Amino acid sequence: MLIIPFPLLILALYNSYASKHAILRNYPVLGYFRFFFESIRPEMRQYFWESDTDGRPFNRRQRSIVYQRAKNERETVAFGMQTDPQTIGNEWVAHSVFPCHIENHDLRTMVGNKYCKQPYSLSVFNISAMSYGSLSKNAIMALNKGAALQNFAHNTGEGGLSPYHINGGDLIWQIGTGYFGCRNEMGMFDAELFTEKANRPYVKMIEIKLSQGAKPGHGGILPAAKNTPEVAAIRHVVPGTDVMSPPAHSSFSSPDEMIQYIQTLRELSGYKPIGIKMCIGDKQEFIDICHAMLTSQIYPDFISIDGSEGGTGAAPLEFTDNLGMPLYDALSFVTTTLIKFGLKKHIKLIVSSRIVTGFDLLKVIALGADACYSARGMMFALGCIQALKCNEDTCPVGVATQQPHLYKALNVQDKYIRVAQFHRNTLRATVEIMEACGFKTLDDVSADKFFRKTDNINTLSFQEIYFRNTGKLVKSHSAFEEQEI
């Protein structure tokens, strides 16, 4: 009978005098229950207390629609809307009593201005930047094979080109401040390495990462636990260490230098589309970039705008919660600024941040985007359950981990089909909404047709909220023009 109490007595005595935790010093045995229940709190909340419209960053309804579309299952709902349409922030789009029919569901935009010799036909819905290292090799393979099956693009993330990215899908190669995959021993940009990889046929576009919505001005973070020897070899870094990308690029430090760097990469890549990715912070800095474009007459082929709501595998709390401009504000600002400078006709806009449904996609199109990325939506298609373990290397479904015993559960042959089906069914849903609204083409999708309840009395259109002083924005021939209302 003393076998069990005796170890507990020893534990109690130890904690009473030696523990660093106050709760264990006061409650040397029962205190452990506090740590246990705290450890399972996220799971208990998600499985037992979270409603269909609760949950962050994505609620259960948002996650469920991705799962259903990825599995090609029934995606209808019964008995009507579960949200209150009178809630402040509720959004809707005006339908037409004369719906139209759209034959082609493969919505695309051509990326490449007059300086580009290899323009690329980009789907409006693509895989956002997620590196090998942040995601498992099985996840990367499934994403790329899914992109190949459905003919859309896969952004590599700043971690470089890995063998797992090369499974038939078109790639957007992202170059971050760490220059992973095209850096020398000093961590500086290596033009020779870049040229060799940029001219590979499956690399369709190159994206220079200036900042990320979830941690603007900080640089990427790859925890040491995820930095395996293979990942380190691909990135040209030391394995088993935290890999911190610098906050800024070493190849340029001003708008003028950045524009020249864009031209350098354009020439080294054989004149493929070159773009920049950024989260908007100081508006004047973007205006200065536009001035540099006008002065030099050199334009990026595309600009990717990442909202502060964007996802990440690991980031400091303050950077995630308190830095960067939200997507809709940033996108409307960039759109109007490019129009003001007469640059929109040269540059396509790609956006990312919580885009998982057709309605999400059409809202950003209405605000000026030409295409979008989805990161967490594609992760849900792979089987992500929003366990929020991305930064711990313990992802229970094998998506965001480098642990073989975890990622081996992710069946590539099954999951790549789901990625492709999620893409196809999301575009189908997008087209169905367009038909219901009478939008015959993406050029017809306009901000004055989308509405948001702004307070207890007023409902305003996106045009009134975001372009009040701009005049009506009309898309014509894949470019925006300014037209007074």
C-alpha positions as CSV (number, residue, x, y, z in Angstrom):
1,M,0.0,0.0,0.0
2,L,3.0,2.3,0.5
3,I,4.4,1.8,-3.0
4,I,2.2,4.5,-4.6
5,P,2.1,7.0,-1.7
6,F,5.8,7.0,-1.1
7,P,6.8,8.3,-4.6
8,L,4.1,10.9,-4.3
9,L,5.5,11.9,-0.9
10,I,8.9,12.3,-2.3
11,L,7.5,14.4,-5.2
12,A,5.5,16.5,-2.8
13,L,8.6,17.2,-0.6
14,Y,10.7,18.1,-3.6
15,N,8.2,20.5,-5.1
16,S,7.5,22.1,-1.7
17,Y,11.1,23.3,-1.5
18,A,12.8,23.0,-4.9
19,S,10.2,23.7,-7.6
20,K,10.5,26.9,-9.6
21,H,6.7,27.0,-10.0
22,A,4.7,28.7,-7.2
23,I,1.7,26.5,-7.8
24,L,3.7,23.4,-7.3
25,R,5.3,24.7,-4.1
26,N,1.8,25.3,-2.7
27,Y,0.1,22.3,-4.3
28,P,3.0,19.9,-4.9
29,V,0.8,17.1,-6.4
30,L,-2.5,18.6,-7.4
31,G,-0.7,21.4,-9.1
32,Y,0.2,19.0,-12.0
33,F,-3.5,18.9,-13.0
34,R,-3.3,22.6,-13.8
35,F,-0.5,22.0,-16.3
36,F,-2.3,18.9,-17.8
37,F,-5.6,20.7,-18.4
38,E,-3.7,23.7,-19.8
39,S,-1.9,21.5,-22.3
40,I,-5.2,20.1,-23.6
41,R,-7.1,23.3,-23.6
42,P,-6.9,24.0,-27.3
43,E,-8.2,20.5,-28.2
44,M,-11.0,20.7,-25.6
45,R,-12.1,24.1,-26.8
46,Q,-12.1,23.0,-30.5
47,Y,-13.9,19.7,-30.0
48,F,-16.4,20.5,-27.2
49,W,-17.0,24.3,-26.8
50,E,-16.3,25.9,-30.1
51,S,-19.4,26.7,-32.1
52,D,-19.5,26.6,-35.9
53,T,-18.8,30.3,-36.2
54,D,-16.2,30.5,-33.4
55,G,-12.5,29.6,-33.8
56,R,-9.5,31.6,-34.9
57,P,-7.9,32.2,-37.3
58,F,-10.5,30.1,-39.1
59,N,-13.8,29.0,-37.7
60,R,-15.3,25.6,-38.1
61,R,-17.5,26.5,-41.0
62,Q,-14.6,27.9,-42.9
63,R,-12.5,24.8,-42.2
64,S,-15.4,22.5,-43.0
65,I,-16.0,24.0,-46.5
66,V,-12.4,23.4,-47.4
67,Y,-12.6,19.8,-46.2
68,Q,-15.8,19.2,-48.1
69,R,-14.5,20.7,-51.3
70,A,-11.2,18.9,-51.0
71,K,-12.9,15.6,-50.5
72,N,-15.5,16.3,-53.2
73,E,-18.3,15.8,-50.7
74,R,-21.6,17.5,-50.2
75,E,-20.9,21.2,-49.4
76,T,-24.5,22.5,-49.0
77,V,-25.9,23.7,-45.6
78,A,-29.4,23.2,-44.3
79,F,-32.0,25.5,-42.7
80,G,-30.5,28.8,-43.5
81,M,-27.7,31.1,-42.4
82,Q,-26.3,30.7,-38.9
83,T,-24.9,34.2,-38.6
84,D,-26.8,37.3,-37.9
85,P,-27.0,39.6,-41.0
86,Q,-27.5,42.6,-38.7
87,T,-24.1,42.0,-37.0
88,I,-21.6,44.8,-37.6
89,G,-19.1,43.6,-40.1
90,N,-21.5,41.4,-42.0
91,E,-20.7,41.3,-45.7
92,W,-22.7,40.5,-48.8
93,V,-22.7,40.9,-52.5
94,A,-25.6,42.2,-54.7
95,H,-27.1,39.5,-56.9
96,S,-28.9,40.1,-60.2
97,V,-32.4,39.2,-61.2
98,F,-30.9,38.4,-64.6
99,P,-28.1,35.9,-63.9
100,C,-25.7,35.0,-66.6
101,H,-23.9,31.8,-67.7
102,I,-20.1,31.4,-67.7
103,E,-18.8,28.5,-69.7
104,N,-15.1,28.7,-68.7
105,H,-14.4,28.1,-65.0
106,D,-10.6,28.3,-65.5
107,L,-10.2,31.9,-64.3
108,R,-6.8,33.3,-65.3
109,T,-4.8,36.5,-65.7
110,M,-1.7,37.0,-67.8
111,V,1.4,38.2,-65.8
112,G,4.1,40.0,-67.7
113,N,4.5,43.6,-68.8
114,K,6.4,44.9,-71.9
115,Y,9.8,44.0,-70.4
116,C,8.8,40.4,-69.9
117,K,9.6,37.9,-72.7
118,Q,8.1,34.8,-71.0
119,P,4.7,36.0,-69.6
120,Y,2.8,33.5,-67.5
121,S,-0.9,32.6,-67.5
122,L,-1.7,32.6,-63.8
123,S,-4.7,31.0,-62.2
124,V,-6.6,33.4,-60.0
125,F,-6.3,30.9,-57.1
126,N,-2.8,29.6,-56.2
127,I,-0.7,28.1,-53.4
128,S,0.8,30.7,-51.2
129,A,4.4,30.8,-50.0
130,M,5.2,27.9,-47.7
131,S,8.7,26.6,-47.5
132,Y,10.1,23.1,-47.3
133,G,11.3,23.1,-43.8
134,S,8.2,24.9,-42.5
135,L,6.1,22.2,-44.2
136,S,7.1,18.5,-44.5
137,K,8.4,17.0,-47.7
138,N,5.1,15.0,-48.1
139,A,3.1,18.2,-47.8
140,I,5.2,20.0,-50.4
141,M,5.0,17.0,-52.8
142,A,1.2,16.8,-52.4
143,L,0.8,20.6,-53.0
144,N,2.9,20.5,-56.1
145,K,1.3,17.5,-57.6
146,G,-2.1,19.0,-56.9
147,A,-1.0,22.2,-58.7
148,A,0.2,20.2,-61.6
149,L,-3.1,18.2,-61.9
150,Q,-5.3,21.4,-61.8
151,N,-2.8,23.7,-63.6
152,F,-2.2,26.4,-61.0
153,A,0.9,27.9,-59.4
154,H,2.8,26.9,-56.3
155,N,4.9,29.5,-54.5
156,T,8.0,27.9,-53.0
157,G,8.3,30.2,-50.0
158,E,11.7,31.7,-49.1
159,G,13.2,28.4,-48.2
160,G,14.4,27.7,-51.7
161,L,13.8,25.1,-54.4
162,S,13.7,21.6,-53.0
163,P,13.5,18.3,-54.8
164,Y,10.0,18.0,-53.4
165,H,8.8,21.1,-55.3
166,I,9.6,19.4,-58.6
167,N,6.6,17.2,-59.2
168,G,5.1,18.7,-62.3
169,G,3.6,21.9,-60.9
170,D,4.4,25.4,-62.0
171,L,6.6,27.3,-59.5
172,I,6.8,30.8,-58.3
173,W,10.3,31.0,-56.8
174,Q,10.4,33.3,-53.8
175,I,13.7,35.0,-53.0
176,G,13.8,36.3,-49.4
177,T,16.3,38.2,-47.4
178,G,18.3,35.1,-46.6
179,Y,18.6,34.3,-50.4
180,F,18.2,30.6,-49.6
181,G,19.2,28.4,-52.5
182,C,21.0,31.3,-54.2
183,R,23.4,32.5,-51.6
184,N,27.1,32.3,-51.2
185,E,29.0,31.3,-48.0
186,M,28.6,34.8,-46.6
187,G,24.8,34.7,-47.0
188,M,24.9,37.2,-49.9
189,F,23.0,36.9,-53.2
190,D,24.8,34.6,-55.7
191,A,24.0,35.6,-59.3
192,E,25.4,32.3,-60.7
193,L,23.3,30.1,-58.5
194,F,20.2,32.2,-59.1
195,T,20.7,32.1,-62.9
196,E,20.9,28.3,-63.0
197,K,17.8,27.8,-61.0
198,A,15.7,30.7,-62.4
199,N,16.1,29.4,-65.9
200,R,14.7,26.0,-65.1
201,P,11.5,25.4,-67.1
202,Y,9.2,24.8,-64.1
203,V,10.1,28.1,-62.6
204,K,7.5,30.4,-64.1
205,M,7.8,33.6,-62.0
206,I,10.2,35.0,-59.4
207,E,9.0,36.9,-56.3
208,I,11.3,39.1,-54.2
209,K,10.0,38.9,-50.6
210,L,10.3,42.3,-48.9
211,S,8.1,41.5,-45.9
212,Q,5.4,39.1,-44.7
213,G,2.0,40.1,-43.2
214,A,2.4,38.0,-40.1
215,K,5.7,39.4,-39.1
216,P,6.6,42.5,-41.3
217,G,10.1,43.8,-40.8
218,H,11.2,40.8,-38.9
219,G,12.4,38.1,-41.3
220,G,11.5,34.5,-41.5
221,I,12.0,32.0,-38.7
222,L,12.8,28.3,-39.0
223,P,13.0,26.7,-35.6
224,A,16.1,24.5,-35.0
225,A,13.9,21.4,-34.6
226,K,12.8,21.8,-38.2
227,N,16.3,22.6,-39.6
228,T,17.3,19.0,-40.6
229,P,20.5,18.3,-42.5
230,E,18.5,18.0,-45.8
231,V,16.7,21.3,-45.2
232,A,20.0,23.0,-44.2
233,A,21.7,21.7,-47.4
234,I,18.9,23.1,-49.6
235,R,19.1,26.5,-47.8
236,H,22.9,26.5,-47.5
237,V,22.9,27.0,-43.7
238,V,24.1,25.1,-40.6
239,P,21.7,22.2,-39.6
240,G,20.2,22.1,-36.2
241,T,20.2,25.8,-35.6
242,D,17.5,28.5,-35.6
243,V,17.5,30.0,-39.1
244,M,16.6,33.7,-38.9
245,S,16.3,35.6,-42.2
246,P,17.5,39.2,-41.9
247,P,14.9,41.9,-41.7
248,A,16.2,43.6,-44.8
249,H,17.8,42.6,-48.1
250,S,21.6,43.1,-48.5
251,S,21.3,43.5,-52.2
252,F,19.5,46.8,-52.0
253,S,18.5,49.4,-49.4
254,S,16.4,52.0,-51.3
255,P,13.6,52.1,-53.8
256,D,15.9,53.0,-56.7
257,E,18.3,50.1,-55.8
258,M,15.4,47.7,-55.5
259,I,14.0,48.7,-58.9
260,Q,17.5,48.0,-60.4
261,Y,17.6,44.7,-58.6
262,I,14.3,43.7,-60.2
263,Q,15.8,44.5,-63.6
264,T,18.9,42.4,-62.8
265,L,16.8,39.4,-61.8
266,R,14.7,39.9,-65.0
267,E,17.8,39.7,-67.1
268,L,19.3,36.8,-65.3
269,S,16.1,34.8,-65.5
270,G,15.7,35.1,-69.2
271,Y,13.1,37.9,-68.8
272,K,10.5,35.9,-66.8
273,P,7.9,37.8,-64.7
274,I,9.6,39.4,-61.6
275,G,7.6,40.7,-58.7
276,I,7.8,41.9,-55.1
277,K,5.9,40.7,-52.1
278,M,5.2,43.1,-49.2
279,C,3.0,43.9,-46.3
280,I,2.1,47.6,-46.4
281,G,3.3,49.6,-43.4
282,D,4.4,53.2,-44.0
283,K,2.4,54.4,-47.0
284,Q,5.0,56.9,-48.0
285,E,7.5,54.1,-48.6
286,F,5.2,52.5,-51.2
287,I,4.7,55.9,-52.8
288,D,8.5,56.3,-53.0
289,I,8.7,52.9,-54.7
290,C,6.2,54.1,-57.3
291,H,8.2,57.3,-57.9
292,A,11.3,55.1,-58.5
293,M,9.3,53.1,-61.1
294,L,8.3,56.2,-62.9
295,T,11.8,57.7,-62.8
296,S,13.5,54.5,-64.1
297,Q,10.6,53.4,-66.3
298,I,11.2,49.9,-64.9
299,Y,8.2,48.1,-63.4
300,P,7.8,44.8,-61.6
301,D,5.5,42.4,-63.5
302,F,3.5,41.9,-60.3
303,I,3.2,42.9,-56.7
304,S,2.0,40.5,-54.0
305,I,0.2,42.2,-51.1
306,D,0.1,40.2,-47.8
307,G,-2.3,41.5,-45.2
308,S,-1.5,41.6,-41.5
309,E,-4.0,38.7,-41.0
310,G,-1.6,36.4,-43.0
311,G,-0.4,33.2,-41.6
312,T,3.0,32.0,-40.4
313,G,4.7,28.9,-39.0
314,A,6.4,31.0,-36.3
315,A,6.4,34.7,-35.4
316,P,6.7,36.9,-32.3
317,L,3.3,37.7,-30.8
318,E,3.7,41.5,-31.1
319,F,4.6,41.3,-34.8
320,T,1.6,39.0,-35.5
321,D,-0.9,41.1,-33.7
322,N,0.3,44.7,-33.9
323,L,2.4,45.3,-37.1
324,G,1.3,45.7,-40.7
325,M,-1.8,46.9,-42.5
326,P,-4.9,44.7,-42.9
327,L,-5.4,43.3,-46.4
328,Y,-8.4,45.3,-47.6
329,D,-7.0,48.6,-46.4
330,A,-3.6,47.7,-48.0
331,L,-5.1,46.4,-51.3
332,S,-7.3,49.5,-51.8
333,F,-4.4,51.8,-51.0
334,V,-2.1,50.0,-53.4
335,T,-4.7,49.9,-56.1
336,T,-5.5,53.7,-55.9
337,T,-1.8,54.6,-55.7
338,L,-0.9,52.6,-58.8
339,I,-3.8,54.2,-60.6
340,K,-2.7,57.7,-59.5
341,F,0.8,57.0,-60.9
342,G,-0.5,55.4,-64.1
343,L,1.2,52.1,-63.2
344,K,-1.6,49.7,-62.8
345,K,-1.7,48.8,-66.5
346,H,1.9,47.5,-66.1
347,I,1.5,45.6,-62.8
348,K,-0.7,42.7,-61.7
349,L,-1.7,42.5,-58.1
350,I,-1.7,39.2,-56.2
351,V,-3.0,39.1,-52.6
352,S,-3.0,36.7,-49.7
353,S,-4.6,36.5,-46.2
354,R,-7.4,34.2,-45.2
355,I,-8.8,33.4,-48.6
356,V,-10.5,30.1,-48.7
357,T,-13.9,30.6,-50.4
358,G,-15.2,32.0,-53.7
359,F,-16.7,35.0,-51.8
360,D,-13.3,35.7,-50.3
361,L,-11.7,35.6,-53.7
362,L,-14.3,37.9,-55.3
363,K,-14.0,40.5,-52.6
364,V,-10.3,41.0,-53.3
365,I,-10.9,41.0,-57.0
366,A,-13.4,43.8,-56.4
367,L,-10.7,45.8,-54.5
368,G,-8.2,45.6,-57.3
369,A,-6.5,42.2,-57.1
370,D,-5.9,40.2,-60.3
371,A,-5.2,36.9,-58.5
372,C,-4.7,35.5,-55.0
373,Y,-2.8,33.0,-52.9
374,S,-4.1,30.7,-50.3
375,A,-1.8,29.1,-47.7
376,R,-3.9,27.8,-44.8
377,G,-6.7,26.9,-47.1
378,M,-4.3,24.6,-49.0
379,M,-3.1,23.3,-45.7
380,F,-6.7,22.4,-44.7
381,A,-7.0,20.6,-48.0
382,L,-4.0,18.5,-47.0
383,G,-5.7,17.6,-43.7
384,C,-4.6,20.4,-41.3
385,I,-6.8,20.5,-38.3
386,Q,-5.7,24.0,-37.0
387,A,-3.8,22.4,-34.0
388,L,-1.6,25.5,-33.8
389,K,1.5,23.4,-33.4
390,C,3.3,24.7,-36.5
391,N,6.2,26.3,-34.5
392,E,6.7,23.2,-32.3
393,D,7.5,20.6,-35.0
394,T,4.7,18.4,-33.6
395,C,2.0,18.8,-36.2
396,P,-0.3,15.8,-35.6
397,V,-1.3,15.4,-39.2
398,G,2.2,15.6,-40.7
399,V,1.8,18.9,-42.6
400,A,4.0,21.3,-40.7
401,T,6.7,19.0,-39.2
402,Q,10.0,17.4,-40.0
403,Q,9.3,14.4,-37.8
404,P,9.2,11.3,-40.0
405,H,6.9,9.4,-37.7
406,L,4.4,12.3,-38.1
407,Y,4.7,13.2,-41.8
408,K,4.6,9.6,-43.0
409,A,0.9,9.6,-42.2
410,L,0.3,12.2,-44.9
411,N,-0.4,10.1,-47.9
412,V,0.8,12.1,-51.0
413,Q,-1.2,10.1,-53.5
414,D,-4.4,10.8,-51.6
415,K,-3.7,14.4,-50.6
416,Y,-2.6,15.8,-53.9
417,I,-6.0,14.8,-55.3
418,R,-7.7,16.8,-52.5
419,V,-5.6,19.9,-53.2
420,A,-6.6,19.8,-56.8
421,Q,-10.3,19.2,-55.9
422,F,-10.2,22.1,-53.5
423,H,-8.9,24.4,-56.2
424,R,-11.4,23.2,-58.8
425,N,-14.4,23.4,-56.5
426,T,-13.5,26.8,-55.1
427,L,-13.2,28.2,-58.7
428,R,-16.6,26.5,-59.5
429,A,-18.1,28.2,-56.4
430,T,-16.5,31.5,-57.5
431,V,-18.0,31.2,-61.0
432,E,-21.5,30.4,-59.5
433,I,-21.4,33.6,-57.5
434,M,-20.3,35.6,-60.5
435,E,-23.2,34.1,-62.5
436,A,-25.7,34.9,-59.8
437,C,-24.5,38.5,-59.7
438,G,-24.4,38.9,-63.5
439,F,-20.6,39.2,-63.6
440,K,-19.7,37.8,-67.0
441,T,-16.0,38.3,-66.5
442,L,-13.7,39.2,-63.7
443,D,-13.6,42.7,-65.2
444,D,-17.2,43.0,-64.2
445,V,-16.6,42.4,-60.5
446,S,-16.7,45.8,-58.9
447,A,-16.5,47.3,-55.4
448,D,-19.9,49.0,-55.6
449,K,-21.6,45.6,-55.6
450,F,-20.1,44.4,-52.3
451,F,-21.5,45.7,-49.0
452,R,-20.6,45.7,-45.3
453,K,-22.7,46.7,-42.3
454,T,-20.5,49.4,-40.7
455,D,-22.7,50.2,-37.6
456,N,-26.1,49.5,-36.2
457,I,-27.8,51.7,-38.9
458,N,-25.5,51.9,-42.0
459,T,-24.5,49.5,-44.7
460,L,-21.9,50.8,-47.1
461,S,-20.5,49.5,-50.3
462,F,-16.8,48.6,-50.7
463,Q,-16.7,51.5,-53.1
464,E,-17.9,53.9,-50.4
465,I,-15.6,52.4,-47.7
466,Y,-12.3,52.0,-49.6
467,F,-12.6,54.3,-52.7
468,R,-14.7,57.2,-51.4
469,N,-12.4,59.9,-52.7
470,T,-11.2,58.0,-55.8
471,G,-14.1,57.8,-58.1
472,K,-15.5,54.6,-59.5
473,L,-12.8,52.0,-60.4
474,V,-13.6,50.3,-63.7
475,K,-11.6,47.4,-64.9
476,S,-11.0,47.4,-68.6
477,H,-8.7,45.2,-70.6
478,S,-7.2,43.7,-67.4
479,A,-6.2,47.1,-66.2
480,F,-7.8,49.7,-63.9
481,E,-9.0,53.0,-65.1
482,E,-10.2,55.9,-63.1
483,Q,-13.7,57.1,-63.9
484,E,-15.6,59.7,-62.0
485,I,-19.0,58.5,-60.6
